């Protein structure tokens, strides 16, 4: 016994073969009467029966390609045969009903309804004329047979439409899933690219500056050169430590994690003192002032503030007129303000640093915008370059330890702030 699923696969793969088999079956009904010499009701066949059987066979082979013309020809052939022979042709009648199923299955619903209604009335009228009775049960049965074949065709059509809709929905869901995965991969790559830029640009700038200091003092003041080389070694060790977690993520083939995954905390303002110490060791004098009451920050805001300060002070060290900068961190009631100011050079100055079009400033701007903040970078009238950032904060929490800042508002060098933090 052939399973329904296997039967559907066969009929779907070979529709013309199915049509040929169905046409042969219907046409064979009429040809059998010619072989046995009479119909089951005792009426002898004629040459018209052979023509009707052949016509039904030919029409059914084309029912998929032209369902409406096949239905029209089958109905016209059945009406002509019934009027001429005074009895209906079974092959043509069956061909007309199969054509009704095909029309209900494939044609637009309004067109199918009109065609089915016309078929039922035509067949009813032909049989009523042949039996000379409008109330003949055989004539009335044509409405039931036509309606049944049309209902089966409409049901199959609804089922196929439902299956097609489900398949399309599944394809869209799969496509959206892949698109979401690609979007997440792109966002993660952008995040990692920003982290790599922030980590590498800052520490490589420090290493470059300290290498210049070591080269200048190598012969005349080897002790100073040794100190500079120590800073280079420390900066190299720091950048390797910070790159470790990022490179670990890049090496993963999937979302799986294991017990050996790095657990380095996300950088934040709690590490600001160490950052200022490294900049001071590189020769940048940072006057750090803190306003407001510090409090725990959301991780994204804390990381964004740290990276902005790191990149901003590194740019001030590379492009500033003097090795000094002012840093103000302002804890407001609903926002965190970061302002970095450094003197501009009097001579040629990189356009990207003055106008805010460099890759570093672009990365900072995107990072700040990602957490709902704003960034403004511009050259001001007093010959300085100012970087101003505002990051949204939740409502005020309990005041945190403020030992690293001067509560009176006096600007402190980075080394003094770090010394007070150690105490």
Secondary structure, 3 states (H helix, E strand, C coil): CCCHHHHHHHHHHCHHHHHHHHHHHHHHHHHHHHHHCCCCCCCCCCHHHHHHHHHHHHHHHCCCCCHHHHHHHHHHHHHHHHHHHCCCCHHHHHHHHHHHHHHHHHCCHHHHHHHHHHHHHHHHHHHHHHHCCCCCHHHHHHHHHHHHHHHHHHHHHHHHHHHHHHHHHHHHHHHHHHHHHHHHHHHHHHHHHHHHHHHHHHHHHHHHHHHHHHHHHCCCCHHHHHHHHHHHHHHHHHHHHHHHHHHHHHHCCCCCCCCCCCCCCCCCHHHHHHHHHHHHHCCCEEEEEEECCCCCCCHHHHHHHHHHHHHHHHHHHHHCCCCEEEEEEEECCCEEEEEEEEECCCCCCCHHHHHCCCHHHHHHHHHHHHCCCEEEEEECCCCEEEEEEEEECCCCCCCCCCCCCCCCCCCEEHHHHHHHHHC
